[in-house]
C-alpha cells in the first residue's frame, strides 16, 4: 500500500503546476500523487515531462477522468464514453492506471433535485448507463475508472457497482464523506470495500450548529472522528495493493440536516446506522471543546502557506506508519 497525495488544495493554493506539486509531494514524504488531467491532456510535451518526473521521483500517478453523470450533463452515455477514450491513452503515456471521476453535486443541490430526470435515482441510473459504456473501453486499455464517493449512500454506491458489474469500474473511497449522507465512515467503508480501487484518505468530523451540521472537510489524520486505522485495515483485507492517497481539504462547510427535503432524499436507514452517526456529533463536540479540532475563527487566522505543508507532512507520516503497521 503506497501512500500518496491528492492535488487539492495544495496545487490550487500555491498556484503550482503539476510538476512543482509532484516535487513538493515527494519532499513531504509521499510515494504517489493524484493529479488533474487538464494540462497533461492538452500538452503532449508537458505530459512527457510529467511522466519522466514521476519516474525520477518514484511516484505513482492517478489522474482525473471525464464525467459519468448522464442525468445532469444532458449527454448520452455514448457521448460521455467518447470523452473518456483519449484519456486512457494519456494515462498510458503517464504510467497511470486509475482515472478518478464523480457523480452528483453538493447534497443540497443534487440530493434534493425534483427536476424530472435529475433526481438522485436518475443520477445513479445515468451513472450506471455511462459506466457500462465506458467500462469496455477501460478494459481494452487495462485501466480502472474510479468513482469518488461523496453524495450518495453506501447502498446507492453498491447498487451502482453491482449493476455496472465490471472489474474496470470501481470506487474511490473518500473516508470522510460518509458524513455527508449521515452514515458512519467505518460501516460505509465495509459496505463498499469490494469495489474500492482508489482512495481519498481523509479524517473528518461533524457537529451541530444553528444552521445545520458543521463539517470539517478534513482534519489532520488522527485528529478527527473517522476510524482511519480500522478503515485502512478493511481496505487492506479487500485489496492489499490499493494506494492510500491523502486528500486534506482542511476547510469547513455545512450540511442542511434541518432541511426536510434533504432528509427525505436519503434512503431509509437502519437504527444502528443513525445511532453510530449521532455518536460522531458528540465526539466531534468533545474534540472541539478540547481544542483538538480548530474553530472557524481559528482557521481564519491560519497562515496557510505554513499550515498546509505542515499538515501534508504530518498526514504522510501518519499514513505511512499505519501502512507499515499492517
TORLUMDO-656188 format. One record per residue (C-alpha): x, y, z; residue number from 1; residue in one letter. Coordinates in nm, 2 decimals, padded with zeros to 4 digits. Layout:
<rs>
+--------+--------+--------+-----+---+
!     c1 !     c2 !     c3 !   k ! r !
+--------+--------+--------+-----+---+
!      X !      Y !      Z ! NUM ! A !
...
+--------+--------+--------+-----+---+
</rs>
This chain:
<rs>
+--------+--------+--------+-----+---+
!     c1 !     c2 !     c3 !   k ! r !
+--------+--------+--------+-----+---+
!  00.00 !  00.00 !  00.00 !   1 ! X !
!  00.18 !  00.31 ! -00.12 !   2 ! X !
!  00.09 !  00.65 !  00.03 !   3 ! X !
!  00.01 !  00.94 ! -00.20 !   4 ! X !
! -00.12 !  01.30 ! -00.20 !   5 ! X !
! -00.42 !  01.44 ! -00.39 !   6 ! X !
! -00.36 !  01.78 ! -00.55 !   7 ! X !
! -00.64 !  01.95 ! -00.36 !   8 ! X !
! -00.58 !  02.20 ! -00.20 !   9 ! X !
! -00.20 !  02.25 ! -00.23 !  10 ! X !
! -00.18 !  02.28 ! -00.61 !  11 ! X !
! -00.45 !  02.54 ! -00.62 !  12 ! X !
! -00.35 !  02.75 ! -00.31 !  13 ! X !
!  00.02 !  02.77 ! -00.41 !  14 ! X !
! -00.06 !  02.81 ! -00.79 !  15 ! X !
!  00.19 !  02.53 ! -00.86 !  16 ! X !
!  00.19 !  02.34 ! -01.19 !  17 ! X !
!  00.17 !  01.96 ! -01.17 !  18 ! X !
!  00.55 !  01.91 ! -01.18 !  19 ! X !
!  00.60 !  02.15 ! -00.89 !  20 ! X !
!  00.33 !  01.98 ! -00.70 !  21 ! X !
!  00.49 !  01.64 ! -00.75 !  22 ! X !
!  00.83 !  01.77 ! -00.63 !  23 ! X !
!  00.67 !  01.91 ! -00.31 !  24 ! X !
!  00.48 !  01.58 ! -00.26 !  25 ! X !
!  00.80 !  01.38 ! -00.27 !  26 ! X !
!  00.96 !  01.63 ! -00.04 !  27 ! X !
!  00.68 !  01.59 !  00.21 !  28 ! X !
!  00.73 !  01.21 !  00.21 !  29 ! X !
!  00.47 !  01.08 ! -00.04 !  30 ! X !
!  00.50 !  00.79 ! -00.28 !  31 ! X !
!  00.25 !  00.90 ! -00.53 !  32 ! X !
!  00.00 !  01.17 ! -00.64 !  33 ! X !
! -00.34 !  01.22 ! -00.79 !  34 ! X !
! -00.33 !  01.50 ! -01.05 !  35 ! X !
! -00.58 !  01.69 ! -01.27 !  36 ! X !
! -00.58 !  01.58 ! -01.63 !  37 ! X !
! -00.62 !  01.92 ! -01.80 !  38 ! X !
! -00.26 !  02.02 ! -01.88 !  39 ! X !
! -00.13 !  01.67 ! -01.94 !  40 ! X !
! -00.41 !  01.61 ! -02.19 !  41 ! X !
! -00.36 !  01.94 ! -02.38 !  42 ! X !
!  00.02 !  01.94 ! -02.40 !  43 ! X !
!  00.20 !  01.62 ! -02.51 !  44 ! X !
!  00.55 !  01.76 ! -02.43 !  45 ! X !
!  00.44 !  01.86 ! -02.08 !  46 ! X !
!  00.28 !  01.51 ! -02.04 !  47 ! X !
!  00.62 !  01.35 ! -02.12 !  48 ! X !
!  00.79 !  01.57 ! -01.87 !  49 ! X !
!  00.53 !  01.47 ! -01.60 !  50 ! X !
!  00.59 !  01.11 ! -01.68 !  51 ! X !
!  00.97 !  01.15 ! -01.66 !  52 ! X !
!  00.94 !  01.34 ! -01.33 !  53 ! X !
!  00.72 !  01.06 ! -01.18 !  54 ! X !
!  00.99 !  00.80 ! -01.27 !  55 ! X !
!  01.26 !  01.03 ! -01.13 !  56 ! X !
!  01.08 !  01.08 ! -00.80 !  57 ! X !
!  00.95 !  00.72 ! -00.78 !  58 ! X !
!  00.59 !  00.84 ! -00.76 !  59 ! X !
!  00.27 !  00.65 ! -00.87 !  60 ! X !
!  00.03 !  00.86 ! -01.07 !  61 ! X !
! -00.35 !  00.86 ! -01.07 !  62 ! X !
! -00.53 !  01.12 ! -01.29 !  63 ! X !
! -00.87 !  01.29 ! -01.32 !  64 ! X !
! -01.11 !  01.14 ! -01.57 !  65 ! X !
! -01.41 !  01.27 ! -01.76 !  66 ! X !
! -01.78 !  01.28 ! -01.65 !  67 ! X !
! -02.03 !  01.00 ! -01.60 !  68 ! X !
! -02.34 !  01.20 ! -01.50 !  69 ! X !
! -02.57 !  01.13 ! -01.79 !  70 ! X !
! -02.87 !  01.26 ! -01.60 !  71 ! X !
! -02.74 !  01.61 ! -01.52 !  72 ! X !
! -02.50 !  01.66 ! -01.81 !  73 ! X !
! -02.75 !  01.64 ! -02.09 !  74 ! X !
! -02.52 !  01.40 ! -02.27 !  75 ! X !
! -02.59 !  01.04 ! -02.37 !  76 ! X !
! -02.38 !  00.75 ! -02.22 !  77 ! X !
! -02.22 !  00.71 ! -02.57 !  78 ! X !
! -02.12 !  01.07 ! -02.58 !  79 ! X !
! -01.97 !  01.05 ! -02.23 !  80 ! X !
! -01.78 !  00.74 ! -02.32 !  81 ! X !
! -01.63 !  00.91 ! -02.62 !  82 ! X !
! -01.49 !  01.18 ! -02.40 !  83 ! X !
! -01.31 !  00.91 ! -02.20 !  84 ! X !
! -01.15 !  00.74 ! -02.50 !  85 ! X !
! -00.84 !  00.98 ! -02.54 !  86 ! X !
! -00.79 !  00.99 ! -02.16 !  87 ! X !
! -00.69 !  00.63 ! -02.15 !  88 ! X !
! -00.41 !  00.69 ! -02.39 !  89 ! X !
! -00.30 !  00.99 ! -02.18 !  90 ! X !
! -00.30 !  00.77 ! -01.87 !  91 ! X !
! -00.09 !  00.50 ! -02.05 !  92 ! X !
!  00.16 !  00.77 ! -02.15 !  93 ! X !
!  00.19 !  00.87 ! -01.79 !  94 ! X !
!  00.21 !  00.52 ! -01.65 !  95 ! X !
! -00.11 !  00.57 ! -01.46 !  96 ! X !
! -00.38 !  00.31 ! -01.44 !  97 ! X !
! -00.65 !  00.48 ! -01.23 !  98 ! X !
! -00.87 !  00.76 ! -01.35 !  99 ! X !
! -01.10 !  00.94 ! -01.10 ! 100 ! X !
! -01.45 !  01.07 ! -01.17 ! 101 ! X !
! -01.75 !  01.16 ! -00.97 ! 102 ! X !
! -02.13 !  01.16 ! -00.97 ! 103 ! X !
! -02.37 !  01.41 ! -00.83 ! 104 ! X !
! -02.33 !  01.76 ! -00.68 ! 105 ! X !
! -02.33 !  01.90 ! -00.33 ! 106 ! X !
! -02.61 !  01.73 ! -00.13 ! 107 ! X !
! -02.83 !  02.04 ! -00.11 ! 108 ! X !
! -02.83 !  02.06 ! -00.49 ! 109 ! X !
! -02.81 !  01.70 ! -00.62 ! 110 ! X !
! -02.99 !  01.52 ! -00.34 ! 111 ! X !
! -03.29 !  01.74 ! -00.34 ! 112 ! X !
! -03.34 !  01.77 ! -00.71 ! 113 ! X !
! -03.70 !  01.73 ! -00.82 ! 114 ! X !
! -03.64 !  01.82 ! -01.18 ! 115 ! X !
! -03.77 !  01.53 ! -01.40 ! 116 ! X !
! -03.48 !  01.30 ! -01.49 ! 117 ! X !
! -03.24 !  01.46 ! -01.24 ! 118 ! X !
! -03.34 !  01.30 ! -00.91 ! 119 ! X !
! -03.08 !  01.11 ! -00.71 ! 120 ! X !
! -03.22 !  00.78 ! -00.85 ! 121 ! X !
! -03.20 !  00.93 ! -01.21 ! 122 ! X !
! -02.84 !  01.03 ! -01.15 ! 123 ! X !
! -02.75 !  00.68 ! -01.04 ! 124 ! X !
! -02.93 !  00.53 ! -01.34 ! 125 ! X !
! -02.74 !  00.76 ! -01.57 ! 126 ! X !
! -02.41 !  00.68 ! -01.40 ! 127 ! X !
! -02.48 !  00.31 ! -01.45 ! 128 ! X !
! -02.55 !  00.36 ! -01.82 ! 129 ! X !
! -02.24 !  00.57 ! -01.86 ! 130 ! X !
! -02.01 !  00.33 ! -01.68 ! 131 ! X !
! -02.15 !  00.04 ! -01.88 ! 132 ! X !
! -02.05 !  00.23 ! -02.20 ! 133 ! X !
! -01.71 !  00.33 ! -02.06 ! 134 ! X !
! -01.60 !  00.01 ! -01.89 ! 135 ! X !
! -01.53 ! -00.19 ! -02.21 ! 136 ! X !
! -01.30 !  00.09 ! -02.33 ! 137 ! X !
! -01.13 !  00.09 ! -02.00 ! 138 ! X !
! -01.09 ! -00.29 ! -02.02 ! 139 ! X !
! -00.93 ! -00.26 ! -02.37 ! 140 ! X !
! -00.67 ! -00.03 ! -02.21 ! 141 ! X !
! -00.64 ! -00.23 ! -01.89 ! 142 ! X !
! -00.74 !  00.08 ! -01.70 ! 143 ! X !
! -00.95 !  00.14 ! -01.39 ! 144 ! X !
! -01.23 !  00.40 ! -01.37 ! 145 ! X !
! -01.28 !  00.51 ! -01.00 ! 146 ! X !
! -01.60 !  00.69 ! -00.89 ! 147 ! X !
! -01.53 !  00.93 ! -00.59 ! 148 ! X !
! -01.77 !  00.86 ! -00.31 ! 149 ! X !
! -01.94 !  01.18 ! -00.18 ! 150 ! X !
! -02.31 !  01.25 ! -00.23 ! 151 ! X !
! -02.47 !  00.90 ! -00.22 ! 152 ! X !
! -02.51 !  00.64 !  00.05 ! 153 ! X !
! -02.31 !  00.32 !  00.07 ! 154 ! X !
! -02.62 !  00.13 ! -00.05 ! 155 ! X !
! -02.65 !  00.35 ! -00.35 ! 156 ! X !
! -02.29 !  00.31 ! -00.45 ! 157 ! X !
! -02.32 ! -00.07 ! -00.40 ! 158 ! X !
! -02.61 ! -00.07 ! -00.64 ! 159 ! X !
! -02.41 !  00.14 ! -00.89 ! 160 ! X !
! -02.12 ! -00.11 ! -00.88 ! 161 ! X !
! -02.34 ! -00.42 ! -00.88 ! 162 ! X !
! -02.54 ! -00.31 ! -01.19 ! 163 ! X !
! -02.23 ! -00.20 ! -01.38 ! 164 ! X !
! -02.06 ! -00.53 ! -01.29 ! 165 ! X !
! -01.72 ! -00.46 ! -01.44 ! 166 ! X !
! -01.37 ! -00.52 ! -01.29 ! 167 ! X !
! -01.27 ! -00.20 ! -01.46 ! 168 ! X !
! -01.52 !  00.02 ! -01.28 ! 169 ! X !
! -01.49 !  00.08 ! -00.91 ! 170 ! X !
! -01.49 !  00.34 ! -00.63 ! 171 ! X !
! -01.25 !  00.60 ! -00.50 ! 172 ! X !
! -01.34 !  00.57 ! -00.13 ! 173 ! X !
! -01.33 !  00.91 !  00.04 ! 174 ! X !
! -01.31 !  00.80 !  00.41 ! 175 ! X !
! -01.47 !  01.13 !  00.54 ! 176 ! X !
! -01.76 !  01.18 !  00.30 ! 177 ! X !
! -01.99 !  00.93 !  00.46 ! 178 ! X !
! -02.09 !  01.21 !  00.70 ! 179 ! X !
! -02.24 !  01.40 !  00.40 ! 180 ! X !
! -02.52 !  01.13 !  00.39 ! 181 ! X !
! -02.54 !  01.08 !  00.76 ! 182 ! X !
! -02.36 !  00.75 !  00.78 ! 183 ! X !
! -02.07 !  00.61 !  00.98 ! 184 ! X !
! -01.75 !  00.61 !  00.78 ! 185 ! X !
! -01.64 !  00.26 !  00.90 ! 186 ! X !
! -01.97 !  00.10 !  00.81 ! 187 ! X !
! -01.96 !  00.28 !  00.48 ! 188 ! X !
! -01.61 !  00.16 !  00.40 ! 189 ! X !
! -01.70 ! -00.20 !  00.50 ! 190 ! X !
! -02.00 ! -00.20 !  00.26 ! 191 ! X !
! -01.82 ! -00.07 ! -00.04 ! 192 ! X !
! -01.47 ! -00.23 !  00.01 ! 193 ! X !
! -01.51 ! -00.50 ! -00.25 ! 194 ! X !
! -01.53 ! -00.23 ! -00.52 ! 195 ! X !
! -01.27 !  00.02 ! -00.40 ! 196 ! X !
! -00.98 !  00.07 ! -00.64 ! 197 ! X !
! -00.86 !  00.41 ! -00.52 ! 198 ! X !
! -00.88 !  00.62 ! -00.21 ! 199 ! X !
! -00.91 !  00.97 ! -00.06 ! 200 ! X !
! -00.78 !  00.91 !  00.29 ! 201 ! X !
! -00.94 !  01.18 !  00.49 ! 202 ! X !
! -01.01 !  01.23 !  00.86 ! 203 ! X !
! -01.31 !  01.45 !  00.94 ! 204 ! X !
! -01.57 !  01.54 !  01.20 ! 205 ! X !
! -01.93 !  01.68 !  01.21 ! 206 ! X !
! -02.10 !  01.88 !  01.48 ! 207 ! X !
! -02.44 !  02.06 !  01.52 ! 208 ! X !
! -02.47 !  02.43 !  01.45 ! 209 ! X !
! -02.76 !  02.67 !  01.43 ! 210 ! X !
! -02.75 !  02.64 !  01.05 ! 211 ! X !
! -02.74 !  02.26 !  01.04 ! 212 ! X !
! -02.44 !  02.04 !  01.07 ! 213 ! X !
! -02.09 !  02.18 !  01.05 ! 214 ! X !
! -01.84 !  01.96 !  00.86 ! 215 ! X !
! -01.47 !  01.96 !  00.87 ! 216 ! X !
! -01.36 !  01.90 !  00.51 ! 217 ! X !
! -01.05 !  01.74 !  00.65 ! 218 ! X !
! -00.86 !  01.74 !  00.98 ! 219 ! X !
! -00.51 !  01.61 !  01.03 ! 220 ! X !
! -00.52 !  01.23 !  01.01 ! 221 ! X !
! -00.59 !  01.10 !  01.36 ! 222 ! X !
! -00.75 !  01.42 !  01.49 ! 223 ! X !
! -01.10 !  01.37 !  01.36 ! 224 ! X !
! -01.36 !  01.11 !  01.45 ! 225 ! X !
! -01.31 !  00.88 !  01.15 ! 226 ! X !
! -01.16 !  00.55 !  01.25 ! 227 ! X !
! -00.88 !  00.56 !  00.99 ! 228 ! X !
! -00.69 !  00.25 !  01.13 ! 229 ! X !
! -00.99 !  00.03 !  01.11 ! 230 ! X !
! -01.09 !  00.15 !  00.76 ! 231 ! X !
! -00.73 !  00.10 !  00.63 ! 232 ! X !
! -00.74 ! -00.25 !  00.77 ! 233 ! X !
! -01.07 ! -00.31 !  00.59 ! 234 ! X !
! -00.92 ! -00.18 !  00.26 ! 235 ! X !
! -00.61 ! -00.39 !  00.31 ! 236 ! X !
! -00.81 ! -00.71 !  00.36 ! 237 ! X !
! -01.01 ! -00.63 !  00.04 ! 238 ! X !
! -00.71 ! -00.52 ! -00.18 ! 239 ! X !
! -00.36 ! -00.51 ! -00.02 ! 240 ! X !
! -00.22 ! -00.33 ! -00.33 ! 241 ! X !
! -00.45 ! -00.03 ! -00.31 ! 242 ! X !
! -00.29 !  00.31 ! -00.28 ! 243 ! X !
! -00.37 !  00.53 !  00.02 ! 244 ! X !
! -00.40 !  00.88 ! -00.13 ! 245 ! X !
! -00.44 !  01.16 !  00.13 ! 246 ! X !
! -00.69 !  01.43 !  00.05 ! 247 ! X !
! -00.69 !  01.71 !  00.31 ! 248 ! X !
! -00.95 !  01.98 !  00.23 ! 249 ! X !
! -00.88 !  02.15 !  00.57 ! 250 ! X !
! -01.18 !  02.38 !  00.53 ! 251 ! X !
! -01.52 !  02.37 !  00.69 ! 252 ! X !
! -01.87 !  02.36 !  00.53 ! 253 ! X !
! -02.23 !  02.29 !  00.63 ! 254 ! X !
! -02.48 !  02.02 !  00.56 ! 255 ! X !
! -02.86 !  02.11 !  00.58 ! 256 ! X !
! -02.97 !  01.85 !  00.82 ! 257 ! X !
! -03.27 !  02.06 !  00.94 ! 258 ! X !
! -03.40 !  02.07 !  00.58 ! 259 ! X !
! -03.68 !  01.82 !  00.54 ! 260 ! X !
! -03.62 !  01.79 !  00.16 ! 261 ! X !
! -03.26 !  01.69 !  00.22 ! 262 ! X !
! -03.35 !  01.43 !  00.48 ! 263 ! X !
! -03.63 !  01.29 !  00.27 ! 264 ! X !
! -03.38 !  01.24 ! -00.02 ! 265 ! X !
! -03.19 !  00.99 !  00.18 ! 266 ! X !
! -03.30 !  00.62 !  00.16 ! 267 ! X !
! -03.44 !  00.47 !  00.49 ! 268 ! X !
! -03.16 !  00.36 !  00.72 ! 269 ! X !
! -03.14 !  00.10 !  01.00 ! 270 ! X !
! -03.14 !  00.23 !  01.35 ! 271 ! X !
! -02.78 !  00.14 !  01.42 ! 272 ! X !
! -02.67 !  00.34 !  01.11 ! 273 ! X !
! -02.82 !  00.66 !  01.25 ! 274 ! X !
! -02.71 !  00.58 !  01.61 ! 275 ! X !
! -02.35 !  00.54 !  01.50 ! 276 ! X !
! -02.37 !  00.87 !  01.31 ! 277 ! X !
! -02.52 !  01.06 !  01.60 ! 278 ! X !
! -02.23 !  00.94 !  01.82 ! 279 ! X !
! -01.99 !  01.12 !  01.58 ! 280 ! X !
! -02.17 !  01.45 !  01.66 ! 281 ! X !
! -02.09 !  01.41 !  02.03 ! 282 ! X !
! -01.74 !  01.30 !  01.97 ! 283 ! X !
! -01.66 !  01.60 !  01.75 ! 284 ! X !
! -01.80 !  01.84 !  02.00 ! 285 ! X !
! -01.57 !  01.69 !  02.26 ! 286 ! X !
! -01.28 !  01.74 !  02.02 ! 287 ! X !
! -01.38 !  02.10 !  01.96 ! 288 ! X !
! -01.41 !  02.18 !  02.33 ! 289 ! X !
! -01.07 !  02.02 !  02.39 ! 290 ! X !
! -00.90 !  02.22 !  02.11 ! 291 ! X !
! -00.82 !  01.91 !  01.92 ! 292 ! X !
! -01.01 !  02.05 !  01.62 ! 293 ! X !
! -00.99 !  02.41 !  01.52 ! 294 ! X !
! -01.29 !  02.65 !  01.53 ! 295 ! X !
! -01.39 !  02.86 !  01.23 ! 296 ! X !
! -01.24 !  03.16 !  01.40 ! 297 ! X !
! -00.91 !  02.98 !  01.45 ! 298 ! X !
! -00.90 !  02.87 !  01.09 ! 299 ! X !
! -00.94 !  03.22 !  00.97 ! 300 ! X !
! -00.62 !  03.32 !  01.15 ! 301 ! X !
! -00.40 !  03.05 !  00.99 ! 302 ! X !
! -00.10 !  03.12 !  00.77 ! 303 ! X !
! -00.19 !  02.86 !  00.51 ! 304 ! X !
!  00.15 !  02.89 !  00.35 ! 305 ! X !
!  00.29 !  02.72 !  00.66 ! 306 ! X !
! -00.01 !  02.53 !  00.78 ! 307 ! X !
! -00.09 !  02.33 !  00.46 ! 308 ! X !
!  00.27 !  02.19 !  00.41 ! 309 ! X !
!  00.29 !  02.11 !  00.78 ! 310 ! X !
! -00.04 !  01.92 !  00.76 ! 311 ! X !
!  00.08 !  01.74 !  00.45 ! 312 ! X !
!  00.40 !  01.62 !  00.62 ! 313 ! X !
!  00.20 !  01.51 !  00.93 ! 314 ! X !
! -00.05 !  01.32 !  00.71 ! 315 ! X !
!  00.22 !  01.14 !  00.52 ! 316 ! X !
!  00.39 !  01.03 !  00.84 ! 317 ! X !
!  00.06 !  00.91 !  00.99 ! 318 ! X !
! -00.05 !  00.72 !  00.68 ! 319 ! X !
!  00.29 !  00.55 !  00.63 ! 320 ! X !
!  00.32 !  00.45 !  00.99 ! 321 ! X !
! -00.03 !  00.30 !  00.97 ! 322 ! X !
!  00.06 !  00.12 !  00.65 ! 323 ! X !
!  00.38 ! -00.01 !  00.80 ! 324 ! X !
!  00.19 ! -00.15 !  01.10 ! 325 ! X !
! -00.01 ! -00.37 !  00.87 ! 326 ! X !
+--------+--------+--------+-----+---+
</rs>
